[in-house]
């Protein structure tokens, strides 16, 4: 009979690519991990890893075992959580896959409030690129995804999570800093610090500019950076101006390090969604979180429009 504990050890080794790292994750010694893997290989009568010194690599049989092992472990966890929920408890792990904006600026507050109601839940929040959040969900590595990315799939159920306004910020010394607003025709007159094109914020900017017959190429670039926080710092240093998530630049704006300048007839906001697998039975912890976010008393945590199923 297969041992759930051995399956968890196998998955840790497969995911980390190291018996030592798997041991650290599971708080076991490397020899203990190696012994458990050998015991599993003997029971299954297959080799799961190629070993070369301290390096390990999955065999074809090992690769084939991964989805089945995950399913077995997840089902075991679900059984335990379901039985606990029948006693009125919500326990277990809640795994969230989210894009940067949600993960850094909104989820910490929501999770803190959620854990006040469900202190026995352990939360793992994986902050990844917006497309990778959905990938984690589809591969059962996350129970819930939060991202601006949408894929047309019957497997996924989307609900509006929050709006993330995108605003123009300039250094306090910039000539626009003293203006109540500017017209979008003036935008090409400045030099811009930009995010990489694949970011959700940048895609929102591209679409908004297109509605006015402009492209990113019409806005002179002085620098490209990989995070909104870095962009806000660069703007504060006077390097250029930028369109950024207001949530990311909020502290800099409130402290006066940068100035938010409204652009007439150019309102931008990125819609983020909370997503789950449509046909999957959710764990008790994931189901509790899904319902918690949309309870009327918790809307203040998002500060956005009333969510609706879409």
C-alpha positions as CSV (number, residue, x, y, z in Angstrom):
1,X,0.0,0.0,0.0
2,X,1.3,3.5,-0.9
3,X,2.3,5.7,1.9
4,X,1.1,9.4,1.7
5,X,4.2,10.5,3.7
6,X,6.5,8.9,1.1
7,X,4.5,10.6,-1.6
8,X,5.1,14.0,0.1
9,X,8.8,13.3,0.3
10,X,9.0,12.2,-3.3
11,X,7.2,15.5,-4.4
12,X,9.6,17.6,-2.3
13,X,12.6,16.0,-3.9
14,X,11.1,16.3,-7.4
15,X,10.2,20.0,-6.9
16,X,13.6,21.0,-5.3
17,X,15.8,18.7,-7.4
18,X,17.8,17.8,-4.3
19,X,17.4,15.4,-1.4
20,X,19.1,17.9,0.8
21,X,16.7,20.7,-0.2
22,X,13.8,18.4,0.3
23,X,15.1,17.5,3.7
24,X,15.3,21.2,4.6
25,X,11.8,21.8,3.4
26,X,10.4,18.9,5.4
27,X,12.7,19.3,8.4
28,X,14.4,16.0,7.8
29,X,18.0,14.9,7.3
30,X,19.3,14.2,3.8
31,X,19.9,10.5,4.6
32,X,16.4,10.1,5.9
33,X,15.0,11.5,2.6
34,X,17.2,9.3,0.6
35,X,16.2,6.2,2.6
36,X,12.5,7.0,2.1
37,X,12.9,7.5,-1.6
38,X,14.7,4.1,-1.9
39,X,12.0,2.5,0.1
40,X,9.4,3.9,-2.3
41,X,11.4,2.8,-5.3
42,X,11.7,-0.7,-3.9
43,X,7.9,-0.8,-3.2
44,X,7.0,0.4,-6.7
45,X,9.9,-1.6,-8.3
46,X,11.0,1.3,-10.4
47,X,13.8,3.9,-10.3
48,X,12.4,7.4,-9.7
49,X,15.6,9.4,-9.8
50,X,18.9,9.3,-11.7
51,X,21.6,9.9,-9.1
52,X,25.0,11.5,-9.9
53,X,26.8,12.5,-6.7
54,X,24.7,15.0,-5.0
55,X,22.6,15.7,-8.1
56,X,19.3,14.0,-8.8
57,X,17.2,14.0,-12.0
58,X,13.8,12.4,-12.4
59,X,13.5,9.3,-14.6
60,X,10.6,8.8,-17.0
61,X,8.8,6.8,-14.3
62,X,9.4,9.6,-11.8
63,X,8.0,12.2,-14.2
64,X,4.9,10.0,-14.7
65,X,4.4,9.7,-10.9
66,X,4.3,13.4,-10.2
67,X,0.7,14.2,-11.2
68,X,-0.6,11.0,-9.5
69,X,1.4,11.7,-6.4
70,X,0.0,15.2,-6.2
71,X,-3.5,13.9,-6.7
72,X,-3.1,11.4,-3.9
73,X,-1.6,13.9,-1.5
74,X,-4.3,16.4,-2.3
75,X,-7.1,13.9,-1.8
76,X,-5.6,12.9,1.5
77,X,-5.5,16.5,2.6
78,X,-9.0,17.0,1.4
79,X,-10.3,14.0,3.4
80,X,-8.7,15.4,6.6
81,X,-10.0,18.9,6.1
82,X,-13.5,17.7,5.2
83,X,-13.7,15.6,8.4
84,X,-12.4,18.5,10.4
85,X,-15.0,20.8,8.8
86,X,-17.7,18.4,9.9
87,X,-16.6,19.2,13.4
88,X,-17.0,22.9,12.7
89,X,-13.2,23.5,12.1
90,X,-11.5,25.0,9.1
91,X,-7.9,23.8,8.9
92,X,-5.3,23.0,6.4
93,X,-3.2,24.9,3.8
94,X,-4.4,27.7,1.6
95,X,-2.2,28.1,-1.5
96,X,-2.6,31.3,-3.4
97,X,-0.9,32.2,-6.8
98,X,-1.0,35.9,-7.5
99,X,0.5,38.6,-9.6
100,X,2.6,41.3,-8.1
101,X,0.0,44.0,-7.4
102,X,-2.3,41.7,-5.5
103,X,0.5,39.9,-3.7
104,X,2.3,43.0,-2.5
105,X,-0.3,45.6,-1.9
106,X,-3.7,44.0,-1.2
107,X,-3.5,40.3,-0.1
108,X,-1.4,40.9,3.1
109,X,-4.3,42.9,4.6
110,X,-6.9,40.4,3.4
111,X,-4.9,37.4,4.7
112,X,-4.4,39.0,8.1
113,X,-8.1,39.5,8.5
114,X,-8.9,36.0,7.2
115,X,-6.5,34.4,9.7
116,X,-8.3,36.2,12.5
117,X,-11.4,34.2,11.7
118,X,-9.5,31.0,10.7
119,X,-6.4,30.8,12.8
120,X,-5.8,27.1,12.0
121,X,-5.3,27.7,8.3
122,X,-1.7,28.0,7.0
123,X,-1.4,30.4,4.0
124,X,1.2,30.1,1.2
125,X,1.2,33.1,-1.2
126,X,3.3,32.7,-4.4
127,X,3.9,36.0,-6.1
128,X,4.6,35.3,-9.8
129,X,4.0,36.8,-13.2
130,X,0.3,37.2,-14.1
131,X,0.3,34.3,-16.6
132,X,2.1,32.0,-14.2
133,X,-0.6,32.5,-11.5
134,X,-3.1,30.7,-13.8
135,X,-0.5,28.0,-14.6
136,X,-0.1,27.3,-10.9
137,X,-3.9,26.9,-10.6
138,X,-4.2,24.6,-13.6
139,X,-1.4,22.4,-12.3
140,X,-3.0,22.2,-8.8
141,X,-0.1,24.1,-7.3
142,X,-2.5,26.8,-6.1
143,X,-6.1,26.6,-4.8
144,X,-6.9,30.2,-5.9
145,X,-5.2,32.5,-8.4
146,X,-5.4,36.3,-8.4
147,X,-4.3,38.1,-11.5
148,X,-5.3,40.4,-14.4
149,X,-4.7,37.7,-16.9
150,X,-7.7,36.0,-18.4
151,X,-7.8,32.8,-20.4
152,X,-10.8,31.5,-22.3
153,X,-11.3,28.1,-20.5
154,X,-14.3,26.3,-19.2
155,X,-12.1,25.0,-16.5
156,X,-11.8,28.4,-14.9
157,X,-14.3,30.5,-12.9
158,X,-13.5,34.2,-12.7
159,X,-14.8,36.8,-10.3
160,X,-13.9,40.5,-10.2
161,X,-11.4,41.0,-7.4
162,X,-10.3,44.7,-7.5
163,X,-9.5,47.6,-9.8
164,X,-5.9,48.8,-9.8
165,X,-5.8,52.4,-11.0
166,X,-2.8,53.4,-13.2
167,X,-1.7,57.0,-12.8
168,X,0.9,59.4,-14.1
169,X,3.6,60.4,-11.6
170,X,6.2,63.1,-12.0
171,X,9.1,64.5,-9.8
172,X,8.1,67.4,-7.6
173,X,10.5,69.6,-9.7
174,X,8.8,68.7,-13.0
175,X,6.8,71.5,-14.8
176,X,3.7,69.3,-14.7
177,X,3.9,69.0,-10.9
178,X,2.2,72.4,-10.4
179,X,-0.6,71.6,-12.8
180,X,-4.1,70.5,-11.9
181,X,-4.1,68.3,-14.9
182,X,-2.6,67.9,-18.4
183,X,-4.1,66.9,-21.8
184,X,-3.1,63.6,-23.3
185,X,-1.8,65.5,-26.4
186,X,1.0,66.8,-24.1
187,X,2.2,63.3,-23.1
188,X,4.9,62.9,-25.8
189,X,6.7,66.0,-24.4
190,X,8.1,64.2,-21.4
191,X,10.7,61.4,-21.0
192,X,9.3,58.1,-19.6
193,X,10.5,55.4,-17.2
194,X,8.6,52.2,-18.3
195,X,7.9,48.7,-17.2
196,X,8.7,45.7,-19.3
197,X,6.0,45.1,-21.9
198,X,4.7,41.8,-20.5
199,X,3.6,43.4,-17.2
200,X,-0.2,43.9,-16.6
201,X,0.3,47.6,-15.9
202,X,2.1,48.1,-19.2
203,X,-0.6,46.3,-21.1
204,X,-3.2,48.5,-19.5
205,X,-1.3,51.6,-20.7
206,X,-0.9,50.3,-24.2
207,X,-4.7,49.7,-24.5
208,X,-5.5,53.1,-23.1
209,X,-3.1,55.0,-25.4
210,X,-4.4,53.1,-28.4
211,X,-7.9,54.6,-27.7
212,X,-6.3,58.0,-28.3
213,X,-4.3,57.0,-31.3
214,X,-1.0,56.8,-29.4
215,X,1.5,54.0,-28.9
216,X,4.3,53.5,-26.4
217,X,6.7,54.5,-29.1
218,X,5.1,58.0,-29.0
219,X,6.3,58.4,-25.4
220,X,10.2,58.8,-25.4
221,X,11.8,56.2,-23.1
222,X,14.7,57.1,-20.9
223,X,14.8,53.9,-18.8
224,X,13.1,50.5,-18.5
225,X,12.8,48.9,-15.0
226,X,11.3,45.6,-13.8
227,X,9.2,46.8,-10.8
228,X,6.8,49.6,-10.0
229,X,8.7,50.4,-6.8
230,X,11.9,50.9,-8.7
231,X,10.1,53.2,-11.1
232,X,8.6,55.3,-8.3
233,X,12.2,55.7,-6.9
234,X,13.6,56.7,-10.3
235,X,10.8,59.3,-10.8
236,X,11.5,60.7,-7.3
237,X,15.2,61.1,-8.4
238,X,14.1,63.2,-11.3
239,X,15.1,60.7,-14.1
240,X,11.7,60.9,-15.8
241,X,8.0,60.5,-15.5
242,X,6.0,57.3,-15.5
243,X,2.7,55.5,-15.5
244,X,2.4,53.2,-12.6
245,X,0.0,51.3,-10.4
246,X,-1.3,53.8,-7.9
247,X,-1.2,51.1,-5.2
248,X,2.5,50.6,-5.9
249,X,3.3,54.4,-5.8
250,X,0.9,55.2,-2.9
251,X,3.6,55.7,-0.2
252,X,5.7,57.9,-2.5
253,X,2.7,60.0,-3.5
254,X,1.6,60.4,0.2
255,X,5.1,61.4,1.2
256,X,5.3,64.0,-1.6
257,X,8.3,62.3,-3.2
258,X,6.4,62.1,-6.5
259,X,3.3,64.0,-7.7
260,X,0.3,62.4,-9.3
261,X,-0.9,64.3,-12.3
262,X,-4.3,63.6,-13.8
263,X,-4.5,63.3,-17.6
264,X,-7.7,64.7,-19.1
265,X,-9.8,61.9,-20.8
266,X,-7.3,59.3,-19.9
267,X,-8.5,57.1,-17.1
268,X,-6.7,53.7,-16.7
269,X,-7.3,50.8,-14.4
270,X,-6.3,47.2,-14.4
271,X,-9.0,44.7,-13.5
272,X,-7.8,41.9,-11.3
273,X,-9.7,38.6,-11.0
274,X,-9.9,35.9,-8.4
275,X,-10.0,32.6,-10.1
276,X,-10.6,28.9,-9.2
277,X,-11.0,25.6,-11.0
278,X,-14.7,25.4,-12.0
279,X,-15.1,21.6,-11.6
280,X,-12.7,21.0,-8.7
281,X,-13.9,20.4,-5.2
282,X,-12.2,23.1,-3.1
283,X,-10.5,22.4,0.2
284,X,-12.3,23.7,3.2
285,X,-9.6,26.4,3.6
286,X,-9.8,27.5,0.0
287,X,-13.6,27.6,0.0
288,X,-13.6,29.6,3.2
289,X,-11.2,32.2,1.7
290,X,-13.3,32.4,-1.6
291,X,-16.4,33.2,0.4
292,X,-14.6,35.4,2.9
293,X,-13.3,37.9,0.3
294,X,-16.8,38.5,-1.1
295,X,-18.7,38.8,2.2
296,X,-20.3,42.3,2.3
297,X,-18.6,43.1,5.7
298,X,-15.2,42.5,4.1
299,X,-15.6,44.8,1.0
300,X,-13.6,47.5,2.8
301,X,-10.5,45.2,2.5
302,X,-10.6,45.7,-1.3
303,X,-12.0,49.2,-1.4
304,X,-13.4,48.5,-4.8
305,X,-16.6,47.8,-6.7
306,X,-19.0,45.1,-5.5
307,X,-17.7,41.8,-6.9
308,X,-19.8,39.9,-9.3
309,X,-19.5,36.5,-10.9
310,X,-18.5,36.7,-14.5
